[in-house]
């Protein structure tokens, strides 16, 4: 069946005694093993986002499935996604409030005050505030979903996400730029990017973002 996977069957050409791959080789290996699952996951995400109000739990569910991939855990795409969506919807909305809302309001506010700063230099202060909020949410976003998915309490997850993101800003920036940046560019390029968005436009960037932070997140947990 399309949404079922047989985990009892060994993969072709995989040596169980081979040393674990790392870095780019490991990421390519995950792509090879989970390429079909990524397409399924992307379709599930797109469909479940149609009502709009379901976007936060859909984001949480997608991150949950992707985290299982990077942690080398068995993935049953439809079951895992549906379970995370139904049981983790509160954490999904919490994660969106911690990341999505600050990104939106910080970004819009920063652009507004920057445009007005030429007329009144005092408006540089709220511009800096909005920019700081946007940057903090941008860097912390990948960690927030992973921490909440791992069962970390909301306040501790927010604090840990900020510590991890500013403690290792380059890795956090790489994760955020791939997880959020690629999706943003693809959405802005719509309808040219329609096929990409439907097939892997959300799941693949999410996988890459989680792959960047997997070790730092594991050490924090």
C-alpha positions in Angstrom: 0.0 0.0 0.0 1.1 3.6 -0.6 1.1 4.6 3.1 2.6 1.3 4.5 6.1 0.3 4.9 7.6 -3.2 5.7 10.3 -2.7 8.3 10.9 -6.5 8.7 12.4 -6.6 5.2 16.1 -5.7 5.0 17.0 -2.9 2.6 18.8 -3.8 -0.6 22.5 -3.4 -0.6 22.7 -2.2 3.0 25.5 -3.9 5.1 24.3 -4.0 8.8 28.0 -4.1 9.9 29.0 -1.1 7.9 30.2 1.9 9.9 27.6 4.7 10.4 27.9 7.5 7.8 28.2 11.1 8.9 27.8 14.5 7.4 26.7 14.8 3.8 27.0 11.1 3.2 24.5 10.4 6.0 22.1 13.0 4.6 22.3 11.5 1.1 21.7 8.1 2.6 18.5 9.3 4.4 17.3 10.9 1.2 17.8 7.6 -0.7 16.0 5.5 2.0 13.2 8.0 2.6 12.7 9.7 -0.7 9.3 8.1 -1.3 8.3 8.8 2.3 9.2 12.4 1.9 6.8 12.7 -1.0 4.0 11.1 1.0 4.8 13.4 3.9 4.8 16.4 1.7 1.4 15.5 0.3 -0.1 14.8 3.7 1.2 18.2 4.9 -0.2 20.1 1.9 -3.6 18.4 2.2 -3.8 19.0 6.0 -2.9 22.7 5.6 -5.9 23.4 3.3 -8.2 24.6 6.2 -5.4 27.1 7.1 -6.2 26.9 10.9 -4.6 23.4 10.8 -1.2 24.7 9.7 0.4 24.7 13.2 -0.4 21.1 14.0 0.5 20.1 10.5 4.0 21.7 10.9 4.4 19.9 14.2 3.4 16.6 12.7 5.8 17.0 9.8 8.7 17.9 12.1 7.8 14.8 14.2 8.0 12.4 11.2 11.2 14.1 9.9 12.9 13.9 13.3 12.3 10.1 13.3 14.1 10.0 9.9 17.2 11.8 11.1 17.2 9.7 14.4 17.2 6.6 12.2 13.9 5.4 13.7 11.3 3.4 11.7 8.7 5.6 10.0 5.2 4.8 9.2 4.4 8.0 7.4 0.6 8.1 7.6 0.3 6.6 11.1 3.1 8.7 12.6 1.8 11.9 11.0 -1.8 11.4 12.0 -0.8 10.5 15.6 1.4 13.5 16.0 -1.3 15.7 14.4 -4.0 14.5 16.7 -2.1 14.2 19.9 0.4 17.1 19.4 -1.9 19.8 18.2 -1.5 21.8 21.4 2.2 21.7 21.1 1.9 22.6 17.4 0.0 25.8 18.3 2.5 26.5 21.0 5.4 26.1 18.6 3.7 28.4 16.1 3.1 31.1 18.8 6.8 30.9 19.8 8.1 31.1 16.2 5.6 31.9 13.5 3.9 34.9 15.2 7.2 36.6 16.2 8.6 36.0 12.7 5.5 37.6 11.1 5.1 40.6 13.5 8.9 41.1 13.8 9.4 41.0 10.1 6.4 43.3 9.2 7.2 45.7 12.1 10.9 45.8 11.1 10.1 46.7 7.5 7.6 49.3 8.5 9.9 51.1 11.0 12.8 50.9 8.7 10.8 52.7 5.9 9.8 55.4 8.4 13.2 55.8 10.0 14.3 58.2 7.2 11.6 60.7 8.4 12.2 60.2 12.1 15.5 58.6 13.4 13.8 57.8 16.7 12.0 55.0 14.9 15.3 53.2 14.7 14.7 52.0 18.2 11.5 50.0 17.5 13.2 48.8 14.2 16.0 47.3 16.2 13.5 45.7 18.6 11.5 44.2 15.8 14.6 43.0 14.1 15.9 41.3 17.3 12.6 39.6 17.8 12.6 38.4 14.2 16.2 37.1 14.4 15.6 35.3 17.7 12.5 33.5 16.3 14.3 32.8 13.0 17.3 31.1 14.7 15.3 29.3 17.4 12.4 28.0 15.2 14.1 24.6 14.2 15.0 23.9 17.9 11.5 24.7 19.2 9.8 22.0 17.2 12.3 19.4 18.1 12.3 20.2 21.8 8.5 20.2 22.0 8.3 17.0 20.0 10.7 15.4 22.6 8.3 16.4 25.4 10.2 19.3 26.8 8.0 21.8 28.8 7.1 24.9 26.9 9.0 27.5 28.9 12.1 25.3 29.1 11.8 24.6 25.4 11.8 28.3 24.6 14.8 29.0 26.8 16.8 26.1 25.5 16.0 27.0 21.9 17.4 30.5 22.4 20.5 29.2 24.2 21.2 26.6 21.5 20.5 29.0 18.6 22.7 31.9 19.9 25.3 29.4 21.3 25.8 28.0 17.8 24.5 30.7 15.5 26.0 29.5 12.3 24.4 26.0 12.6 21.1 27.6 13.7 21.3 30.0 10.8 22.0 27.2 8.3 19.0 25.2 9.7 16.7 28.2 9.6 17.8 29.3 6.2 17.2 25.9 4.7 14.0 25.1 6.6 12.4 28.6 6.2 14.4 30.2 3.4 13.9 27.5 0.7 10.2 27.4 1.4 9.9 31.1 1.3 11.7 31.4 -2.0 9.5 28.5 -3.4 6.3 30.2 -2.3 7.4 33.5 -3.8 8.2 31.7 -7.1 4.7 30.2 -7.3 3.3 29.0 -9.7 6.6 28.1 -11.3 7.5 26.1 -8.2 4.1 24.4 -7.9 5.4 20.8 -8.6 8.3 21.3 -6.2 6.0 22.5 -3.5 3.6 19.7 -4.0 6.2 16.9 -4.0 9.0 17.9 -1.6 8.9 21.6 -1.2 8.1 21.4 2.5 9.3 18.0 3.7 12.8 18.2 2.1 13.7 21.6 3.7 12.3 20.4 7.0 14.5 17.3 6.8 17.6 19.4 6.0 16.9 21.8 8.9 16.4 18.9 11.4 19.5 17.2 10.1 21.7 20.3 10.8 20.6 20.5 14.4 20.2 16.8 15.3 23.4 16.5 17.3 23.0 19.8 19.2 19.4 18.9 20.0 20.4 15.4 21.2 23.1 16.9 23.5 20.5 19.3 25.0 18.1 16.4 25.7 
